[in-house]
Amino acid sequence: MKSRSTEPTDPRTVIRISPMALVAVGFLTLAQMSLVLAEPRWFTATLVIPLIAAVAIFRYRTVADAETVTARGFFSTRTAPWTEIDGLRFDKKSWALARLKDGSEFRLPAVTFVTLPELTEVSGGRVPNPYV
């Protein structure tokens, strides 16, 4: 029986929002087109909403390697070494929060309870695997 090593096999893991979310953006655009076609002067500007949603789907992500974890938001990027992260927690929102040793926290986009094994693998065991 093979023993599982805690050494990461891939140097970097990228966790992002599923591109299938763009299907919902497409349906939103179709729904808004009925308003735009009914009264273009008032509702054409609302077409920026699906555009912002699509950019957010491509922009939000968490990139982790053996040394650091990087959370990329809509306007900002935050990187922290694994040695400074005290733990991860989940609140009522679906994405994880990284709690730093100084007491501050930052959100890890697209990291859910389901993706924790990926972080366990890449972090070399610093993030515990809840399924083992």
Sequence and secondary structure as in RCSB ss.txt:
>XXXX:A:sequence
MKSRSTEPTDPRTVIRISPMALVAVGFLTLAQMSLVLAEPRWFTATLVIPLIAAVAIFRYRTVADAETVTARGFF
STRTAPWTEIDGLRFDKKSWALARLKDGSEFRLPAVTFVTLPELTEVSGGRVPNPYV
>XXXX:A:secstr
      S SSSEEEEE  TTHHHHHHHHHHHHHHHHHH HHHHGGGGHHHHHHHHHHHH EEEEESSEEEEE SS
 EEEEEGGGEEEEEE SSSSEEEEETTS EEEETT  GGGHHHHHHHTTSSS  TT 
